[in-house]
Amino acid sequence: GQTIDLVNGLKRASGAAGIEPPLFVAVDQEGGRVSRLPAEAGEFPSARSIGEKGDPHYARTIGAAIGRAMAGYGMNMNFAPVLDVDTNPANPVIGDRAFGTTAEAVIRMGLPMMEGIRDAGVIPVIKHFPGHGDTEVDSHLGLPVVAHDRERLNRVELAPFAAAIEQGADVVMVAHLLMGALDPNVPASMSPVVIGEVLREELKFDGVVITDDMTMGAVTEHYDIGRASIDALLAGADIVLVGHEPELQRRALQAIRRAAESGELSRDAVDARVYRILRLKAKYGLSNDPVDPAATAERRARSDDGI
């Protein structure tokens, strides 16, 4: 009930402020240990347990069930599926969040999961580009470094993202990690090379790019959040995600506003990002209609159909 009240309150506030079209309402609902829905929504399996089934239809079914549950609470964007390849047993942050330990396994199960979420009318977000699977630092705490050469990156880390983009992925989340073979100086989330050249030009992605949370240690321990937010947008991101602390959110917003007013962030650059976001909202027909608690209860009763 609290979640529905919160989402409906956001919808009302958005409408009262004259903001159109409706807001993105997003969570990390991967399943397994990364599940953000209320307990009443039920439990969903981890990506690894889905991957171990080896059945793409099962993955799509789970994705659709997650999407229906989210939609029942008024949420319209899911920061999932994870398309990282879990190649490093010492990785402190990915592990069973990945569908498997090979690019082929991740593609085979991750893409149907993406389609299932989309089947439910929820926007899937593939992450963590360009690949967080072989790191030994948690980017929530520090800046991970990936040292593989470009041939290996193309074959393993980048392959699931390339496949998902070819299959029509709508949103890519870019990670805070340093991938030396692509850009040895700037984290991926702020890199014109990673976003502008690799993602946009080489992989032909023209959808929405969102950063991982800018309040993570990989950013805040090394960069000013305002400057980092501007750099992310200049690099080609469309949305800067600032998930915690109102003061950090204000600092990011004020910095972006100043950059736009000064011309550092040009009108054309702002317009291009806004239009990508508007196209995505129009594609999914997002609505500010309030969530009906009775309908949510009915969805919950049917949420395990086919699982």
QUIJO-V65878 format. One record per pair of residues at least 4 apart in sequence whose C-alpha atoms are under 8 Angstrom apart, sorted by the first residue. I is the first residue (numbers start at 0). J is the second residue. Records with the same first field share a line. If there is no record, write none. Layout:
BEGIN
I: J + J
END
This chain:
BEGIN
0: 4 + 292
1: 5
2: 6 + 37 + 72
3: 7 + 72 + 73 + 290 + 292
4: 8
5: 9
6: 10 + 24 + 72 + 73 + 74 + 290
7: 11 + 73 + 289 + 290
8: 12
9: 13
10: 14 + 21 + 22 + 287 + 288 + 289
11: 15 + 287
12: 16
13: 17 + 18 + 19 + 21 + 22
14: 18 + 19 + 21 + 287
20: 277 + 280 + 285 + 286
21: 280 + 285 + 286 + 287
22: 285 + 287
23: 74 + 75 + 76
24: 73 + 74 + 75 + 76
25: 74 + 75 + 76 + 77 + 78
26: 35 + 74 + 76 + 77 + 78
27: 33 + 34 + 35 + 77 + 78 + 79
28: 33 + 34 + 35 + 36 + 65 + 77 + 78 + 79
29: 33 + 34 + 45 + 46 + 77 + 78 + 79 + 80 + 81 + 96
30: 34 + 42 + 43 + 44 + 45 + 46
31: 42 + 43 + 44 + 45 + 46 + 96
32: 45 + 96
33: 96
34: 43
36: 40 + 69
37: 41
38: 42
39: 299
40: 68 + 299 + 302
41: 299 + 302
43: 61 + 65
44: 48 + 49
45: 49 + 95 + 96
46: 50 + 81 + 95 + 96 + 97 + 98
47: 51 + 95 + 96 + 97 + 98 + 99
48: 52 + 95 + 98
49: 53 + 57 + 58 + 98 + 108
50: 54 + 58 + 98 + 99 + 104 + 105 + 108
51: 98 + 99
52: 57
53: 107 + 108
54: 58 + 108
55: 59 + 107 + 108 + 111 + 112
56: 60 + 111
57: 61 + 306
58: 62 + 108 + 109 + 111 + 112 + 115
59: 63 + 111 + 112 + 113 + 114 + 115 + 116
60: 64 + 112 + 115 + 305 + 306
61: 65 + 112 + 115 + 306
62: 66 + 111 + 112 + 113 + 114 + 115 + 116
63: 67 + 112 + 114 + 115 + 116 + 117 + 118 + 119
64: 68 + 115 + 116 + 119 + 302 + 303 + 304
65: 69 + 116
66: 70 + 77 + 115 + 116 + 117 + 118 + 119 + 120 + 121
67: 71 + 116 + 119 + 120 + 121 + 298 + 302
68: 72 + 295 + 298 + 299 + 302
69: 73 + 74 + 75 + 121
70: 74 + 75 + 119 + 120 + 121
71: 290 + 294 + 295 + 298 + 299
72: 290 + 295
73: 289 + 290
74: 121
75: 120 + 121 + 122 + 285
76: 121 + 122 + 123 + 124
77: 116 + 121 + 122 + 123 + 124
78: 123 + 124 + 125 + 126 + 172
79: 113 + 123 + 124 + 125 + 126
80: 109 + 112 + 113 + 123 + 124 + 125 + 126
81: 96 + 97 + 98 + 109 + 125 + 126 + 127
82: 97 + 98 + 105 + 106 + 109 + 125 + 126 + 127 + 130 + 159 + 160
83: 93 + 97 + 105 + 126 + 127 + 128 + 130 + 131 + 132 + 156 + 159
84: 97 + 98 + 99 + 100 + 101 + 102 + 105 + 130 + 131 + 132 + 133 + 155 + 156
85: 90 + 93 + 94 + 97 + 98 + 99 + 100 + 101 + 132 + 133
86: 100 + 101 + 132 + 133
87: 132 + 133 + 134 + 135
88: 94
89: 134 + 135
90: 94 + 132 + 133 + 134 + 135 + 136 + 137
91: 134 + 135 + 136 + 137
92: 136 + 137
93: 97 + 131 + 132
95: 99
97: 105 + 132
98: 104 + 105 + 108 + 109
99: 104 + 105
100: 104 + 105
101: 105 + 155
102: 106 + 154 + 155 + 156 + 158 + 159
103: 107 + 159
104: 108
105: 109 + 110 + 159
106: 110 + 159 + 162 + 163
107: 111
108: 112
109: 113
110: 114 + 163
111: 115
112: 116
113: 117 + 123 + 124 + 125
114: 118
115: 119
116: 120 + 121 + 122 + 123
117: 121 + 122 + 123
120: 283
121: 283
122: 169 + 170 + 283
123: 168 + 169 + 170
124: 168 + 169 + 170 + 171 + 172
125: 160 + 163 + 168 + 170 + 171 + 172
126: 130 + 171 + 172 + 173 + 174
127: 131 + 171 + 172 + 173 + 174 + 211
128: 157 + 160 + 171 + 172 + 173 + 174 + 187
129: 156 + 157 + 160 + 173 + 174 + 187 + 193
130: 156 + 157 + 174
131: 156 + 174 + 176
132: 156
133: 145
134: 143 + 144 + 145
135: 143
136: 140 + 141 + 142 + 143 + 144
137: 141 + 142 + 143
138: 142 + 143 + 175 + 176 + 215 + 216 + 217
139: 215 + 216 + 217
140: 215 + 216 + 217
141: 215 + 216 + 217 + 218 + 220
142: 175 + 176 + 177 + 216 + 217 + 218
143: 175 + 176 + 177 + 217
144: 176 + 177 + 178 + 179
145: 176 + 177 + 178 + 179
146: 178 + 179 + 180
147: 151 + 152 + 178 + 179 + 180
148: 152 + 180
149: 153 + 180 + 181
150: 154
151: 155 + 156
152: 156 + 157 + 158
153: 157 + 158
154: 158
155: 159
156: 160
157: 161
158: 162
159: 163
160: 164
161: 165 + 202
162: 166
163: 167 + 168
164: 168 + 169 + 202 + 203 + 204
168: 206
169: 206 + 207 + 279
170: 206 + 207 + 208 + 209
171: 206 + 207 + 208 + 209
172: 208 + 209 + 210 + 211
173: 187 + 188 + 208 + 209 + 210 + 211
174: 186 + 187 + 188 + 210 + 211
175: 186 + 187 + 188 + 211 + 217 + 218
176: 186 + 187 + 188 + 217
177: 182 + 183 + 184 + 185 + 186 + 187
178: 182 + 183 + 186 + 187
179: 183 + 184
181: 192 + 193
182: 186 + 187 + 190 + 192 + 193
185: 189 + 190
186: 190
187: 193 + 194
188: 193 + 194 + 210 + 211 + 231 + 234 + 236
189: 194 + 227 + 230 + 231 + 232 + 233 + 234
190: 194 + 195 + 230 + 231 + 234
191: 195 + 196 + 233 + 234 + 235
192: 196 + 197 + 234
193: 197 + 198
194: 198 + 199 + 234 + 235 + 236
195: 199 + 200 + 234 + 235
196: 200 + 201
197: 201 + 202
198: 202 + 203 + 204
199: 203 + 204 + 205
200: 204
206: 275 + 279
207: 236 + 237 + 238 + 272 + 275 + 276 + 279
208: 235 + 236 + 237 + 238
209: 236 + 237 + 238 + 239 + 240
210: 231 + 236 + 238 + 239 + 240
211: 239 + 240
212: 239 + 240 + 241 + 242
213: 218 + 219 + 224 + 227 + 228 + 239 + 240 + 241 + 242
214: 218 + 219 + 224 + 241 + 242 + 243 + 247
215: 219
216: 220 + 221
217: 221
218: 222 + 223 + 224 + 227
219: 223 + 224
222: 226 + 227
223: 227
224: 228 + 247 + 250 + 251
225: 229 + 250 + 251 + 252 + 253 + 254 + 255
226: 230 + 251 + 254
227: 231
228: 232 + 239 + 251 + 254 + 255
229: 233 + 251 + 254 + 255 + 258 + 264
230: 234
231: 235 + 236 + 239
232: 236 + 237 + 238 + 239
233: 264 + 268
236: 272
237: 272 + 273 + 275 + 276
238: 272
241: 247 + 248 + 251
242: 248
243: 247 + 248
244: 248
245: 249
246: 250
247: 251
248: 252
249: 253
250: 254
251: 255
252: 256
253: 257
254: 258
255: 259 + 264
256: 260
257: 261
258: 262 + 263 + 264
259: 263 + 264 + 265 + 266 + 269
260: 264
262: 266
264: 268 + 269
265: 269
266: 270
267: 271
268: 272
269: 273
270: 274
271: 275
272: 276
273: 277
274: 278
275: 279
276: 280
277: 281
278: 282
279: 283
280: 284 + 285
281: 285
290: 294 + 295
291: 295
292: 296
293: 297
294: 298
295: 299
296: 300
297: 301
298: 302
299: 303
END
